[in-house]
Amino acid sequence: MTEDGLEIMLQRIEDSLQAQTTPHEFVLIKTSKQNLEFAQTFLLDLEDRGIISTSAQQHRSKIAEIQSRIAYEQYLLDASIAEKLKRSAETAVEARVKNSDDAALSTEEHVLQNHRETQGDLSEELLTMARTLRASQQKFGESIVADNELIAQTGDALERNSGRMQQTGGRLSKYSRKSSWSWVYTYLAILVAISAFLVTIGIIRVT
């Protein structure tokens, strides 16, 4: 991959942050973190190989900006989960207070049932998130492979075109040298003809 591939990768991470919303925030944050770590590793590799230098700081700034965005999304997600847990606890306490001492056992069963249902919903949501995460990672990997193939094909085409241009330049140089010698021969022929003409005129005058 090249610097263009790095720019495409960062743009896709930004697009995914803008496009994804709840209830897939957990999948979005985890996928974005992994992709951003890969982008950082790729940037360091480009710098080590000397492929990128002048725009490295710009890419670092962009990566830092995306990291801040991911941290903010993580903060919002944590706050949302904490709020949900708080409401769930308050609901359980209110239900326990409303029931009488005679219905204490029923209240406890209701709370346990509520917790079981909540755990079941969370488990199902986590499974859905895991499937989405796997699909996102697979799609991202396929896109990277496709980009690599496109870059490789472009490089091969450029090398072939460069070779053809060099061959064409060599042929033009040969034609140019041949053309210059043909002009020399033409001038010599003209000079010989003029000399012969002048000699002929001189002979005629002498006789």
N, C-alpha and C positions, 0 to 999 in steps of 0.2 A: 504494500500500500504506500501511497504518497501523501503529501500535504493536502491534496484535494480530497483524498479519502478521509482524512482527519476532519476536515471541514464538513463533509457530508455527515459523518458520525455525530458531531456536536449539534448540527442542525436537526438531525432526527431526534436526538434526546430532548432538545428544546420543544420540538413539535409535539412529542409525546407528553411532555409536562403540560402543555397548553390544551391538548385534546382530551386527556383522561380526567375523569371526575369520579366521585363516589359511585358505587361501593367498591371500586377497584383501586383505591388510594394505596392500600398496602402493597399490592402488586406493582403499581406505578413507581413507588419510592424504591422498592427493592431492585426492580429492573433498572431504573435510572442510575442507582448507585453503582451497580455492577458495570453498566455500560460506560459510566464516567471513569471508573477505575481503569477500564480497558483503554479509554481515550488518553488518560494520563500516561499509562505505560507506553502507548504508541507514540505520544509526543516525545517522551524521553528517548525512545529508540531512534526517532528521526533526528533528534539533536545529536545523539552519539555518532550517527553515521554522517553527520554534516549536511543532511538534505535540507534542513530548515534552520534558519538563523534569525533573519530580520523580523519575521512574523511570529516568532516563538512567544514573545511577551503578549501579543494580542491573543493567541490561543490560550495562554495561561489565564489571562483576565476573563476570557469567556468561560473557561472551566471553573474558575472561582465564582463567577456569577451563577452558573448552574448549580454549584454546590450550595450556595446561599439559598437558592430557590428550593432545592431538595430539603435543606434543613428547615426552612419555613413550612413546607408541606408536611414534614415529619412532626413539627410542633403542633400544627393544626390537627393532624390525625390523633396525636397523643391526647390533646385537649378534648377532642370529640369522644374518644374512648373513655377518658376519665369522667366526662359529663354523663355518658350513658351508664357507667357503673354507679355513679352517684345517684342518678335517678332511679336505677334499679334497687339500690339499697334503701332509698327513701320510700319507694313503693312497698318494699317488703316490711319496713318498720311501720308504715301507716296501716298496712293490712293486719299486722300483728296487734296494733293498738286497738283497732276497731273491733276485733273479735273479743268475745267475752272469755272468762276463765274456763267456762264449760266447753268452749270451742277451741281451746288452746291446741289440742292435738290436730284438729282440722286445719287450723291456721298454719301449724308447722308443716303439715303435709302439703298445703297450698304453696307455701314458700319453697319447699323442696321441689315440688312439681314445676314451679316457676323457674327455679334455678336449672332444673333438668332441661326444660324447654329452651332456656337461654343458652345453655351449653350446646344443645343440639343445633340451634340456629348458628351459633358461632362456629361450630365444627363444620357445618355445611358451607358457611361462607368462606372458611379457611381452605376447604377443599376446592371450592370454585376459584379462589384466588391462586392456589397452587397450580391448577390446570391452566389458568390464564397466564401465569408467570412462565410455565413451560412453553406454551404456545408463543408468547412474546419473545422468549429467548431463542426459540427455533427460527422464528421469522427474522429476527435481527441477525442471527448467524447466516441464514440463507442470503440476506441482503448484502452482508459483508463479502461472502463468497462471490456473489454476482458482481459486486464492485471490483473485486480483485481480478476477475476474469476480464471485465471491460477494460481495466487499466492495462492488463497484460496484452490484450489484443491491440489497444491503441499504441503501446510501445513497439510491438512487432511491426505494425503498419508504418510507424514513423521510421523505423530502421530500414524497412524495405524501400520507402520513398527516398531516404537519404542515399542509399546505394544507387538507385536509379539516377538521381540527380548527379552524383559523382561520375557515373558512366557517361551521361549526356554531356557534362562539362568537358570530359576528356575528348569526346568525339568533336565537340565544337572547337576545341583547341587545335586538333589535327586539321580540321577543315580550314581554320584561320591560317595556319602555317602554309598549307598547300595553296590557299588563295594568294598569300603574299608572294610566294615564289612564282606563281603564274603571272602576276603583274610584272615582276622583274624580267621574265622571259619576253613578255610583250614589249616592254621598253627596249630591250636589246634588239629584238627583231626590227622595231621601228628605226632604231639608230643604224642598224646594218643597211636597211633599205635606203635611208637618207644618204648614208655614205656612198652606197653604190650609185645612187642617182647623181650625186655631186661628182664622183669620179667619171661617170659617163659624160656629163656635161663638159668636164675639163678636157677629156679626150677629144670630144667633138670640136671644141674651140682650138685645140692644138693642131688638129689635122685641117 
